[in-house]
Amino acid sequence: MTEPERALAEAFRVLRPGGQLVVCDVDFSKLSMGLDDADPLQACAVGFCRRFVTDPWFAGKLRGLAYATGFEIESFNVDNRLDLKGTGGGVTWIRFVASALVREGVIGQPLADALSVEWARRGEEGTAYGFNPFVTLIAREST
């Protein structure tokens, strides 16, 4: 969302009294796929955020924004999703970002393929680490 305050205000306006709002988002500020800041797989996480995420810090701001809008917060949960085997969601992220980089002419297809192979290798070796926290806010229209 480019204007979360406006979206929350509209949700508050259209909900019936006592109606619930549920928002789920990824805390992209914590997205990690590498073992080092110079790791090419971490560059995929950074590249994803730069290209496809409006505000990587939105998840951390969500509870305060909802409260400031007038919502009563019922729950705010963080569920950490990990890919330690190299077979889960991490490979999807890597392929998605690598494809975008190829389309943009930043890297060639051989490097894009190599990134996926490296992720799989780390999974087999037991060194894959993909971290992606998801937040869920449940709030009630309080008037």
N, CA, C and O atoms as a GROMACS GRO file, in nm:
protein
  572
    1MET      N    1   0.083  -0.118   0.000
    1MET     CA    2   0.000   0.000   0.000
    1MET      C    3   0.088   0.124   0.000
    1MET      O    4   0.186   0.134   0.074
    2THR      N    5   0.051   0.216  -0.082
    2THR     CA    6   0.126   0.341  -0.083
    2THR      C    7   0.075   0.440   0.020
    2THR      O    8   0.149   0.528   0.063
    3GLU      N    9  -0.050   0.426   0.062
    3GLU     CA   10  -0.109   0.515   0.161
    3GLU      C   11  -0.182   0.433   0.267
    3GLU      O   12  -0.305   0.432   0.269
    4PRO      N   13  -0.109   0.366   0.356
    4PRO     CA   14  -0.176   0.279   0.454
    4PRO      C   15  -0.268   0.354   0.549
    4PRO      O   16  -0.371   0.300   0.589
    5GLU      N   17  -0.234   0.476   0.585
    5GLU     CA   18  -0.321   0.553   0.674
    5GLU      C   19  -0.458   0.573   0.610
    5GLU      O   20  -0.561   0.562   0.676
    6ARG      N   21  -0.457   0.603   0.482
    6ARG     CA   22  -0.582   0.625   0.410
    6ARG      C   23  -0.663   0.495   0.398
    6ARG      O   24  -0.785   0.496   0.414
    7ALA      N   25  -0.594   0.386   0.371
    7ALA     CA   26  -0.663   0.256   0.360
    7ALA      C   27  -0.725   0.215   0.493
    7ALA      O   28  -0.838   0.167   0.496
    8LEU      N   29  -0.652   0.235   0.603
    8LEU     CA   30  -0.706   0.201   0.734
    8LEU      C   31  -0.825   0.291   0.770
    8LEU      O   32  -0.923   0.245   0.828
    9ALA      N   33  -0.814   0.419   0.737
    9ALA     CA   34  -0.925   0.511   0.764
    9ALA      C   35  -1.049   0.469   0.687
    9ALA      O   36  -1.160   0.477   0.740
   10GLU      N   37  -1.032   0.426   0.563
   10GLU     CA   38  -1.148   0.382   0.484
   10GLU      C   39  -1.205   0.253   0.540
   10GLU      O   40  -1.327   0.237   0.545
   11ALA      N   41  -1.119   0.162   0.583
   11ALA     CA   42  -1.169   0.038   0.645
   11ALA      C   43  -1.248   0.071   0.771
   11ALA      O   44  -1.354   0.013   0.795
   12PHE      N   45  -1.197   0.162   0.852
   12PHE     CA   46  -1.268   0.203   0.973
   12PHE      C   47  -1.404   0.264   0.939
   12PHE      O   48  -1.503   0.238   1.007
   13ARG      N   49  -1.407   0.344   0.834
   13ARG     CA   50  -1.530   0.412   0.793
   13ARG      C   51  -1.637   0.313   0.747
   13ARG      O   52  -1.754   0.328   0.782
   14VAL      N   53  -1.598   0.212   0.670
   14VAL     CA   54  -1.698   0.123   0.609
   14VAL      C   55  -1.738   0.006   0.698
   14VAL      O   56  -1.841  -0.057   0.674
   15LEU      N   57  -1.659  -0.025   0.799
   15LEU     CA   58  -1.695  -0.135   0.888
   15LEU      C   59  -1.814  -0.096   0.975
   15LEU      O   60  -1.827   0.018   1.018
   16ARG      N   61  -1.899  -0.192   1.000
   16ARG     CA   62  -2.008  -0.172   1.095
   16ARG      C   63  -1.949  -0.161   1.235
   16ARG      O   64  -1.838  -0.209   1.259
   17PRO      N   65  -2.021  -0.099   1.328
   17PRO     CA   66  -1.972  -0.097   1.466
   17PRO      C   67  -1.946  -0.240   1.514
   17PRO      O   68  -2.032  -0.328   1.501
   18GLY      N   69  -1.830  -0.261   1.568
   18GLY     CA   70  -1.790  -0.394   1.614
   18GLY      C   71  -1.732  -0.482   1.505
   18GLY      O   72  -1.687  -0.593   1.533
   19GLY      N   73  -1.732  -0.434   1.379
   19GLY     CA   74  -1.677  -0.512   1.268
   19GLY      C   75  -1.527  -0.531   1.282
   19GLY      O   76  -1.458  -0.448   1.341
   20GLN      N   77  -1.478  -0.640   1.226
   20GLN     CA   78  -1.336  -0.672   1.239
   20GLN      C   79  -1.259  -0.642   1.111
   20GLN      O   80  -1.311  -0.653   1.000
   21LEU      N   81  -1.135  -0.605   1.130
   21LEU     CA   82  -1.038  -0.588   1.023
   21LEU      C   83  -0.926  -0.686   1.047
   21LEU      O   84  -0.874  -0.696   1.159
   22VAL      N   85  -0.888  -0.760   0.945
   22VAL     CA   86  -0.774  -0.851   0.954
   22VAL      C   87  -0.674  -0.810   0.846
   22VAL      O   88  -0.708  -0.800   0.729
   23VAL      N   89  -0.552  -0.785   0.888
   23VAL     CA   90  -0.445  -0.747   0.796
   23VAL      C   91  -0.329  -0.845   0.816
   23VAL      O   92  -0.284  -0.866   0.929
   24CYS      N   93  -0.284  -0.903   0.708
   24CYS     CA   94  -0.167  -0.992   0.710
   24CYS      C   95  -0.061  -0.933   0.618
   24CYS      O   96  -0.092  -0.889   0.508
   25ASP      N   97   0.061  -0.932   0.663
   25ASP     CA   98   0.170  -0.879   0.581
   25ASP      C   99   0.300  -0.943   0.625
   25ASP      O  100   0.309  -1.004   0.732
   26VAL      N  101   0.400  -0.929   0.542
   26VAL     CA  102   0.533  -0.978   0.570
   26VAL      C  103   0.615  -0.863   0.627
   26VAL      O  104   0.606  -0.750   0.578
   27ASP      N  105   0.695  -0.890   0.727
   27ASP     CA  106   0.789  -0.790   0.777
   27ASP      C  107   0.914  -0.798   0.690
   27ASP      O  108   1.012  -0.864   0.724
   28PHE      N  109   0.907  -0.728   0.576
   28PHE     CA  110   1.016  -0.735   0.479
   28PHE      C  111   1.146  -0.675   0.530
   28PHE      O  112   1.252  -0.702   0.475
   29SER      N  113   1.139  -0.594   0.636
   29SER     CA  114   1.262  -0.539   0.692
   29SER      C  115   1.351  -0.648   0.753
   29SER      O  116   1.470  -0.627   0.775
   30LYS      N  117   1.292  -0.764   0.779
   30LYS     CA  118   1.366  -0.875   0.840
   30LYS      C  119   1.392  -0.990   0.743
   30LYS      O  120   1.454  -1.089   0.782
   31LEU      N  121   1.347  -0.978   0.618
   31LEU     CA  122   1.365  -1.084   0.520
   31LEU      C  123   1.512  -1.118   0.505
   31LEU      O  124   1.595  -1.029   0.483
   32SER      N  125   1.545  -1.244   0.517
   32SER     CA  126   1.684  -1.288   0.506
   32SER      C  127   1.691  -1.418   0.428
   32SER      O  128   1.609  -1.508   0.447
   33MET      N  129   1.788  -1.427   0.340
   33MET     CA  130   1.810  -1.549   0.265
   33MET      C  131   1.959  -1.581   0.256
   33MET      O  132   1.997  -1.681   0.194
   34GLY      N  133   2.041  -1.499   0.316
   34GLY     CA  134   2.185  -1.517   0.303
   34GLY      C  135   2.252  -1.548   0.434
   34GLY      O  136   2.192  -1.545   0.541
   35LEU      N  137   2.378  -1.578   0.422
   35LEU     CA  138   2.461  -1.608   0.538
   35LEU      C  139   2.557  -1.495   0.571
   35LEU      O  140   2.637  -1.504   0.664
   36ASP      N  141   2.548  -1.387   0.492
   36ASP     CA  142   2.640  -1.275   0.504
   36ASP      C  143   2.579  -1.160   0.426
   36ASP      O  144   2.501  -1.184   0.333
   37ASP      N  145   2.612  -1.036   0.459
   37ASP     CA  146   2.554  -0.925   0.385
   37ASP      C  147   2.603  -0.918   0.240
   37ASP      O  148   2.540  -0.854   0.156
   38ALA      N  149   2.716  -0.983   0.210
   38ALA     CA  150   2.768  -0.987   0.073
   38ALA      C  151   2.725  -1.114  -0.001
   38ALA      O  152   2.768  -1.136  -0.114
   39ASP      N  153   2.643  -1.195   0.061
   39ASP     CA  154   2.596  -1.320   0.001
   39ASP      C  155   2.504  -1.288  -0.117
   39ASP      O  156   2.411  -1.209  -0.102
   40PRO      N  157   2.528  -1.347  -0.234
   40PRO     CA  158   2.439  -1.322  -0.348
   40PRO      C  159   2.293  -1.359  -0.321
   40PRO      O  160   2.202  -1.298  -0.379
   41LEU      N  161   2.269  -1.457  -0.235
   41LEU     CA  162   2.131  -1.492  -0.203
   41LEU      C  163   2.066  -1.385  -0.116
   41LEU      O  164   1.946  -1.362  -0.126
   42GLN      N  165   2.143  -1.319  -0.031
   42GLN     CA  166   2.089  -1.206   0.046
   42GLN      C  167   2.058  -1.090  -0.049
   42GLN      O  168   1.964  -1.015  -0.027
   43ALA      N  169   2.138  -1.077  -0.154
   43ALA     CA  170   2.111  -0.973  -0.254
   43ALA      C  171   1.974  -0.996  -0.319
   43ALA      O  172   1.908  -0.901  -0.360
   44CYS      N  173   1.931  -1.122  -0.327
   44CYS     CA  174   1.796  -1.151  -0.379
   44CYS      C  175   1.690  -1.096  -0.285
   44CYS      O  176   1.589  -1.042  -0.331
   45ALA      N  177   1.710  -1.109  -0.154
   45ALA     CA  178   1.615  -1.055  -0.057
   45ALA      C  179   1.610  -0.903  -0.067
   45ALA      O  180   1.502  -0.843  -0.068
   46VAL      N  181   1.727  -0.841  -0.074
   46VAL     CA  182   1.734  -0.695  -0.085
   46VAL      C  183   1.672  -0.650  -0.217
   46VAL      O  184   1.596  -0.553  -0.221
   47GLY      N  185   1.704  -0.721  -0.325
   47GLY     CA  186   1.649  -0.686  -0.456
   47GLY      C  187   1.498  -0.697  -0.461
   47GLY      O  188   1.432  -0.616  -0.525
   48PHE      N  189   1.443  -0.798  -0.393
   48PHE     CA  190   1.298  -0.812  -0.389
   48PHE      C  191   1.237  -0.690  -0.321
   48PHE      O  192   1.142  -0.630  -0.374
   49CYS      N  193   1.290  -0.653  -0.206
   49CYS     CA  194   1.234  -0.538  -0.132
   49CYS      C  195   1.242  -0.410  -0.213
   49CYS      O  196   1.147  -0.332  -0.216
   50ARG      N  197   1.355  -0.388  -0.279
   50ARG     CA  198   1.371  -0.265  -0.357
   50ARG      C  199   1.276  -0.257  -0.475
   50ARG      O  200   1.231  -0.149  -0.511
   51ARG      N  201   1.244  -0.371  -0.534
   51ARG     CA  202   1.162  -0.371  -0.654
   51ARG      C  203   1.013  -0.387  -0.629
   51ARG      O  204   0.932  -0.336  -0.706
   52PHE      N  205   0.975  -0.457  -0.524
   52PHE     CA  206   0.837  -0.498  -0.510
   52PHE      C  207   0.770  -0.460  -0.379
   52PHE      O  208   0.652  -0.489  -0.360
   53VAL      N  209   0.841  -0.395  -0.288
   53VAL     CA  210   0.784  -0.362  -0.156
   53VAL      C  211   0.782  -0.211  -0.139
   53VAL      O  212   0.885  -0.145  -0.152
   54THR      N  213   0.664  -0.157  -0.109
   54THR     CA  214   0.649  -0.013  -0.092
   54THR      C  215   0.720   0.035   0.035
   54THR      O  216   0.793   0.134   0.031
   55ASP      N  217   0.698  -0.033   0.145
   55ASP     CA  218   0.758   0.005   0.273
   55ASP      C  219   0.796  -0.121   0.349
   55ASP      O  220   0.710  -0.184   0.410
   56PRO      N  221   0.925  -0.159   0.347
   56PRO     CA  222   0.966  -0.282   0.416
   56PRO      C  223   0.938  -0.278   0.566
   56PRO      O  224   0.932  -0.383   0.630
   57TRP      N  225   0.920  -0.160   0.623
   57TRP     CA  226   0.898  -0.145   0.767
   57TRP      C  227   0.752  -0.136   0.805
   57TRP      O  228   0.720  -0.115   0.922
   58PHE      N  229   0.661  -0.153   0.708
   58PHE     CA  230   0.517  -0.137   0.733
   58PHE      C  231   0.467  -0.229   0.844
   58PHE      O  232   0.388  -0.186   0.928
   59ALA      N  233   0.510  -0.353   0.847
   59ALA     CA  234   0.460  -0.448   0.947
   59ALA      C  235   0.486  -0.397   1.088
   59ALA      O  236   0.402  -0.414   1.177
   60GLY      N  237   0.600  -0.335   1.109
   60GLY     CA  238   0.631  -0.279   1.240
   60GLY      C  239   0.548  -0.158   1.276
   60GLY      O  240   0.530  -0.126   1.394
   61LYS      N  241   0.497  -0.090   1.176
   61LYS     CA  242   0.416   0.030   1.196
   61LYS      C  243   0.267   0.000   1.207
   61LYS      O  244   0.190   0.083   1.256
   62LEU      N  245   0.226  -0.118   1.162
   62LEU     CA  246   0.085  -0.150   1.144
   62LEU      C  247   0.002  -0.134   1.270
   62LEU      O  248  -0.104  -0.072   1.267
   63ARG      N  249   0.048  -0.187   1.380
   63ARG     CA  250  -0.029  -0.181   1.504
   63ARG      C  251  -0.054  -0.036   1.546
   63ARG      O  252  -0.166  -0.001   1.582
   64GLY      N  253   0.048   0.046   1.542
   64GLY     CA  254   0.034   0.187   1.578
   64GLY      C  255  -0.057   0.262   1.483
   64GLY      O  256  -0.135   0.347   1.527
   65LEU      N  257  -0.048   0.232   1.354
   65LEU     CA  258  -0.136   0.298   1.257
   65LEU      C  259  -0.282   0.261   1.281
   65LEU      O  260  -0.370   0.347   1.276
   66ALA      N  261  -0.308   0.134   1.308
   66ALA     CA  262  -0.445   0.090   1.334
   66ALA      C  263  -0.499   0.156   1.461
   66ALA      O  264  -0.614   0.202   1.463
   67TYR      N  265  -0.419   0.162   1.563
   67TYR     CA  266  -0.459   0.225   1.688
   67TYR      C  267  -0.488   0.374   1.666
   67TYR      O  268  -0.589   0.426   1.715
   68ALA      N  269  -0.400   0.442   1.594
   68ALA     CA  270  -0.418   0.585   1.568
   68ALA      C  271  -0.543   0.613   1.484
   68ALA      O  272  -0.600   0.721   1.494
   69THR      N  273  -0.584   0.517   1.404
   69THR     CA  274  -0.705   0.531   1.322
   69THR      C  275  -0.831   0.517   1.407
   69THR      O  276  -0.938   0.563   1.366
   70GLY      N  277  -0.820   0.455   1.523
   70GLY     CA  278  -0.936   0.438   1.610
   70GLY      C  279  -0.974   0.293   1.632
   70GLY      O  280  -1.070   0.264   1.704
   71PHE      N  281  -0.899   0.201   1.571
   71PHE     CA  282  -0.930   0.060   1.591
   71PHE      C  283  -0.890   0.014   1.730
   71PHE      O  284  -0.793   0.064   1.789
   72GLU      N  285  -0.965  -0.080   1.781
   72GLU     CA  286  -0.930  -0.150   1.905
   72GLU      C  287  -0.854  -0.276   1.861
   72GLU      O  288  -0.907  -0.358   1.786
   73ILE      N  289  -0.732  -0.290   1.907
   73ILE     CA  290  -0.648  -0.402   1.866
   73ILE      C  291  -0.687  -0.526   1.947
   73ILE      O  292  -0.679  -0.526   2.070
   74GLU      N  293  -0.729  -0.631   1.877
   74GLU     CA  294  -0.762  -0.757   1.945
   74GLU      C  295  -0.642  -0.848   1.953
   74GLU      O  296  -0.619  -0.913   2.056
   75SER      N  297  -0.564  -0.853   1.847
   75SER     CA  298  -0.441  -0.933   1.853
   75SER      C  299  -0.345  -0.887   1.744
   75SER      O  300  -0.384  -0.835   1.640
   76PHE      N  301  -0.220  -0.909   1.773
   76PHE     CA  302  -0.113  -0.880   1.678
   76PHE      C  303  -0.011  -0.992   1.696
   76PHE      O  304   0.056  -1.001   1.799
   77ASN      N  305  -0.001  -1.076   1.595
   77ASN     CA  306   0.086  -1.194   1.605
   77ASN      C  307   0.193  -1.193   1.498
   77ASN      O  308   0.172  -1.143   1.387
   78VAL      N  309   0.306  -1.248   1.532
   78VAL     CA  310   0.415  -1.267   1.437
   78VAL      C  311   0.444  -1.416   1.428
   78VAL      O  312   0.470  -1.482   1.529
   79ASP      N  313   0.438  -1.467   1.308
   79ASP     CA  314   0.470  -1.607   1.282
   79ASP      C  315   0.594  -1.611   1.194
   79ASP      O  316   0.593  -1.562   1.080
   80ASN      N  317   0.699  -1.668   1.246
   80ASN     CA  318   0.823  -1.677   1.170
   80ASN      C  319   0.820  -1.798   1.078
   80ASN      O  320   0.790  -1.909   1.120
   81ARG      N  321   0.851  -1.774   0.953
   81ARG     CA  322   0.858  -1.882   0.857
   81ARG      C  323   1.004  -1.898   0.816
   81ARG      O  324   1.071  -1.803   0.776
   82LEU      N  325   1.049  -2.020   0.827
   82LEU     CA  326   1.188  -2.051   0.797
   82LEU      C  327   1.195  -2.153   0.684
   82LEU      O  328   1.110  -2.241   0.673
   83ASP      N  329   1.296  -2.141   0.602
   83ASP     CA  330   1.328  -2.244   0.504
   83ASP      C  331   1.471  -2.286   0.532
   83ASP      O  332   1.566  -2.217   0.494
   84LEU      N  333   1.485  -2.397   0.598
   84LEU     CA  334   1.618  -2.447   0.634
   84LEU      C  335   1.660  -2.564   0.547
   84LEU      O  336   1.773  -2.613   0.557
   85LYS      N  337   1.570  -2.610   0.461
   85LYS     CA  338   1.600  -2.726   0.378
   85LYS      C  339   1.629  -2.689   0.233
   85LYS      O  340   1.672  -2.774   0.155
   86GLY      N  341   1.606  -2.564   0.198
   86GLY     CA  342   1.631  -2.522   0.060
   86GLY      C  343   1.523  -2.568  -0.036
   86GLY      O  344   1.542  -2.561  -0.157
   87THR      N  345   1.410  -2.615   0.017
   87THR     CA  346   1.304  -2.666  -0.069
   87THR      C  347   1.173  -2.590  -0.053
   87THR      O  348   1.079  -2.612  -0.129
   88GLY      N  349   1.165  -2.502   0.044
   88GLY     CA  350   1.040  -2.431   0.072
   88GLY      C  351   1.027  -2.304  -0.009
   88GLY      O  352   1.064  -2.299  -0.126
   89GLY      N  353   0.974  -2.201   0.056
   89GLY     CA  354   0.947  -2.076  -0.012
   89GLY      C  355   1.069  -2.001  -0.060
   89GLY      O  356   1.059  -1.917  -0.149
   90GLY      N  357   1.184  -2.030  -0.003
   90GLY     CA  358   1.306  -1.958  -0.042
   90GLY      C  359   1.337  -1.968  -0.189
   90GLY      O  360   1.373  -1.869  -0.252
   91VAL      N  361   1.324  -2.087  -0.244
   91VAL     CA  362   1.356  -2.104  -0.386
   91VAL      C  363   1.259  -2.025  -0.472
   91VAL      O  364   1.296  -1.977  -0.580
   92THR      N  365   1.135  -2.010  -0.428
   92THR     CA  366   1.038  -1.930  -0.502
   92THR      C  367   1.080  -1.784  -0.506
   92THR      O  368   1.074  -1.720  -0.611
   93TRP      N  369   1.122  -1.732  -0.390
   93TRP     CA  370   1.169  -1.593  -0.383
   93TRP      C  371   1.289  -1.574  -0.475
   93TRP      O  372   1.295  -1.477  -0.551
   94ILE      N  373   1.384  -1.665  -0.467
   94ILE     CA  374   1.506  -1.652  -0.547
   94ILE      C  375   1.474  -1.653  -0.695
   94ILE      O  376   1.523  -1.570  -0.771
   95ARG      N  377   1.391  -1.746  -0.737
   95ARG     CA  378   1.355  -1.753  -0.880
   95ARG      C  379   1.280  -1.628  -0.924
   95ARG      O  380   1.304  -1.577  -1.034
   96PHE      N  381   1.191  -1.579  -0.841
   96PHE     CA  382   1.113  -1.460  -0.874
   96PHE      C  383   1.204  -1.339  -0.894
   96PHE      O  384   1.194  -1.269  -0.995
   97VAL      N  385   1.294  -1.315  -0.799
   97VAL     CA  386   1.384  -1.200  -0.807
   97VAL      C  387   1.483  -1.218  -0.921
   97VAL      O  388   1.509  -1.124  -0.996
   98ALA      N  389   1.539  -1.338  -0.934
   98ALA     CA  390   1.636  -1.362  -1.041
   98ALA      C  391   1.572  -1.339  -1.178
   98ALA      O  392   1.636  -1.284  -1.268
   99SER      N  393   1.448  -1.381  -1.195
   99SER     CA  394   1.377  -1.358  -1.322
   99SER      C  395   1.362  -1.208  -1.349
   99SER      O  396   1.379  -1.163  -1.463
  100ALA      N  397   1.329  -1.132  -1.245
  100ALA     CA  398   1.317  -0.987  -1.262
  100ALA      C  399   1.451  -0.926  -1.300
  100ALA      O  400   1.457  -0.838  -1.385
  101LEU      N  401   1.558  -0.972  -1.238
  101LEU     CA  402   1.690  -0.920  -1.268
  101LEU      C  403   1.732  -0.953  -1.412
  101LEU      O  404   1.797  -0.872  -1.478
  102VAL      N  405   1.695  -1.071  -1.459
  102VAL     CA  406   1.724  -1.108  -1.598
  102VAL      C  407   1.644  -1.018  -1.692
  102VAL      O  408   1.700  -0.966  -1.789
  103ARG      N  409   1.516  -0.999  -1.665
  103ARG     CA  410   1.432  -0.912  -1.750
  103ARG      C  411   1.487  -0.770  -1.756
  103ARG      O  412   1.481  -0.705  -1.860
  104GLU      N  413   1.541  -0.723  -1.643
  104GLU     CA  414   1.596  -0.587  -1.638
  104GLU      C  415   1.736  -0.577  -1.697
  104GLU      O  416   1.789  -0.467  -1.713
  105GLY      N  417   1.794  -0.690  -1.730
  105GLY     CA  418   1.929  -0.690  -1.787
  105GLY      C  419   2.039  -0.675  -1.684
  105GLY      O  420   2.154  -0.647  -1.719
  106VAL      N  421   2.006  -0.692  -1.557
  106VAL     CA  422   2.106  -0.678  -1.450
  106VAL      C  423   2.198  -0.800  -1.446
  106VAL      O  424   2.319  -0.786  -1.429
  107ILE      N  425   2.140  -0.919  -1.460
  107ILE     CA  426   2.217  -1.043  -1.463
  107ILE      C  427   2.172  -1.126  -1.583
  107ILE      O  428   2.067  -1.100  -1.642
  108GLY      N  429   2.252  -1.225  -1.617
  108GLY     CA  430   2.216  -1.317  -1.725
  108GLY      C  431   2.148  -1.441  -1.669
  108GLY      O  432   2.150  -1.465  -1.548
  109GLN      N  433   2.087  -1.518  -1.757
  109GLN     CA  434   2.017  -1.639  -1.716
  109GLN      C  435   2.109  -1.740  -1.648
  109GLN      O  436   2.065  -1.805  -1.553
  110PRO      N  437   2.235  -1.754  -1.691
  110PRO     CA  438   2.321  -1.850  -1.620
  110PRO      C  439   2.339  -1.817  -1.471
  110PRO      O  440   2.342  -1.907  -1.388
  111LEU      N  441   2.351  -1.689  -1.437
  111LEU     CA  442   2.363  -1.651  -1.296
  111LEU      C  443   2.231  -1.673  -1.224
  111LEU      O  444   2.230  -1.718  -1.109
  112ALA      N  445   2.119  -1.643  -1.289
  112ALA     CA  446   1.988  -1.667  -1.228
  112ALA      C  447   1.973  -1.815  -1.195
  112ALA      O  448   1.927  -1.850  -1.086
  113ASP      N  449   2.011  -1.901  -1.287
  113ASP     CA  450   2.003  -2.046  -1.263
  113ASP      C  451   2.096  -2.087  -1.150
  113ASP      O  452   2.062  -2.172  -1.068
  114ALA      N  453   2.215  -2.027  -1.147
  114ALA     CA  454   2.314  -2.062  -1.044
  114ALA      C  455   2.264  -2.025  -0.904
  114ALA      O  456   2.296  -2.094  -0.807
  115LEU      N  457   2.189  -1.917  -0.892
  115LEU     CA  458   2.135  -1.878  -0.761
  115LEU      C  459   2.040  -1.985  -0.708
  115LEU      O  460   2.045  -2.019  -0.590
  116SER      N  461   1.954  -2.037  -0.794
  116SER     CA  462   1.862  -2.145  -0.752
  116SER      C  463   1.939  -2.271  -0.716
  116SER      O  464   1.905  -2.339  -0.619
  117VAL      N  465   2.040  -2.302  -0.794
  117VAL     CA  466   2.122  -2.421  -0.767
  117VAL      C  467   2.195  -2.405  -0.633
  117VAL      O  468   2.206  -2.500  -0.556
  118GLU      N  469   2.243  -2.285  -0.606
  118GLU     CA  470   2.313  -2.260  -0.479
  118GLU      C  471   2.218  -2.277  -0.361
  118GLU      O  472   2.256  -2.332  -0.258
  119TRP      N  473   2.095  -2.230  -0.376
  119TRP     CA  474   1.997  -2.246  -0.269
  119TRP      C  475   1.973  -2.395  -0.242
  119TRP      O  476   1.968  -2.438  -0.127
  120ALA      N  477   1.957  -2.473  -0.349
  120ALA     CA  478   1.935  -2.618  -0.334
  120ALA      C  479   2.057  -2.684  -0.271
  120ALA      O  480   2.043  -2.774  -0.187
  121ARG      N  481   2.176  -2.641  -0.311
  121ARG     CA  482   2.299  -2.699  -0.254
  121ARG      C  483   2.305  -2.674  -0.104
  121ARG      O  484   2.340  -2.763  -0.027
  122ARG      N  485   2.271  -2.554  -0.064
  122ARG     CA  486   2.272  -2.522   0.079
  122ARG      C  487   2.169  -2.606   0.154
  122ARG      O  488   2.193  -2.648   0.268
  123GLY      N  489   2.056  -2.631   0.092
  123GLY     CA  490   1.956  -2.716   0.154
  123GLY      C  491   2.009  -2.857   0.177
  123GLY      O  492   1.990  -2.914   0.284
  124GLU      N  493   2.073  -2.911   0.078
  124GLU     CA  494   2.130  -3.046   0.089
  124GLU      C  495   2.242  -3.050   0.192
  124GLU      O  496   2.260  -3.150   0.262
  125GLU      N  497   2.318  -2.942   0.201
  125GLU     CA  498   2.431  -2.934   0.293
  125GLU      C  499   2.388  -2.898   0.435
  125GLU      O  500   2.464  -2.916   0.530
  126GLY      N  501   2.265  -2.849   0.449
  126GLY     CA  502   2.217  -2.808   0.581
  126GLY      C  503   2.255  -2.668   0.620
  126GLY      O  504   2.254  -2.634   0.738
  127THR      N  505   2.288  -2.584   0.522
  127THR     CA  506   2.327  -2.446   0.552
  127THR      C  507   2.228  -2.342   0.497
  127THR      O  508   2.254  -2.222   0.508
  128ALA      N  509   2.116  -2.387   0.438
  128ALA     CA  510   2.016  -2.292   0.387
  128ALA      C  511   1.951  -2.222   0.506
  128ALA      O  512   1.925  -2.283   0.609
  129TYR      N  513   1.927  -2.093   0.489
  129TYR     CA  514   1.859  -2.017   0.593
  129TYR      C  515   1.775  -1.909   0.527
  129TYR      O  516   1.829  -1.809   0.478
  130GLY      N  517   1.647  -1.929   0.525
  130GLY     CA  518   1.555  -1.828   0.476
  130GLY      C  519   1.460  -1.791   0.588
  130GLY      O  520   1.395  -1.878   0.646
  131PHE      N  521   1.452  -1.662   0.619
  131PHE     CA  522   1.371  -1.614   0.732
  131PHE      C  523   1.276  -1.507   0.681
  131PHE      O  524   1.316  -1.413   0.613
  132ASN      N  525   1.148  -1.524   0.716
  132ASN     CA  526   1.046  -1.435   0.664
  132ASN      C  527   0.932  -1.424   0.766
  132ASN      O  528   0.842  -1.508   0.766
  133PRO      N  529   0.932  -1.323   0.852
  133PRO     CA  530   0.825  -1.312   0.951
  133PRO      C  531   0.697  -1.254   0.891
  133PRO      O  532   0.700  -1.156   0.817
  134PHE      N  533   0.585  -1.318   0.924
  134PHE     CA  534   0.453  -1.273   0.882
  134PHE      C  535   0.380  -1.217   1.003
  134PHE      O  536   0.383  -1.277   1.111
  135VAL      N  537   0.315  -1.103   0.986
  135VAL     CA  538   0.237  -1.045   1.094
  135VAL      C  539   0.088  -1.052   1.059
  135VAL      O  540   0.049  -1.038   0.943
  136THR      N  541   0.008  -1.073   1.163
  136THR     CA  542  -0.138  -1.071   1.146
  136THR      C  543  -0.196  -0.980   1.254
  136THR      O  544  -0.175  -1.002   1.373
  137LEU      N  545  -0.268  -0.881   1.210
  137LEU     CA  546  -0.338  -0.788   1.299
  137LEU      C  547  -0.486  -0.818   1.290
  137LEU      O  548  -0.542  -0.828   1.180
  138ILE      N  549  -0.551  -0.830   1.404
  138ILE     CA  550  -0.696  -0.838   1.410
  138ILE      C  551  -0.740  -0.721   1.496
  138ILE      O  552  -0.701  -0.708   1.612
  139ALA      N  553  -0.822  -0.637   1.437
  139ALA     CA  554  -0.868  -0.517   1.507
  139ALA      C  555  -1.019  -0.503   1.489
  139ALA      O  556  -1.078  -0.557   1.395
  140ARG      N  557  -1.080  -0.431   1.580
  140ARG     CA  558  -1.225  -0.412   1.579
  140ARG      C  559  -1.256  -0.264   1.568
  140ARG      O  560  -1.191  -0.179   1.630
  141GLU      N  561  -1.357  -0.235   1.488
  141GLU     CA  562  -1.408  -0.098   1.480
  141GLU      C  563  -1.475  -0.070   1.612
  141GLU      O  564  -1.568  -0.140   1.651
  142SER      N  565  -1.431   0.031   1.682
  142SER     CA  566  -1.469   0.048   1.823
  142SER      C  567  -1.587   0.140   1.848
  142SER      O  568  -1.628   0.155   1.963
  143THR      N  569  -1.643   0.202   1.744
  143THR     CA  570  -1.754   0.294   1.773
  143THR      C  571  -1.890   0.232   1.749
  143THR      O  572  -1.992   0.298   1.769
   0.00000   0.00000   0.00000
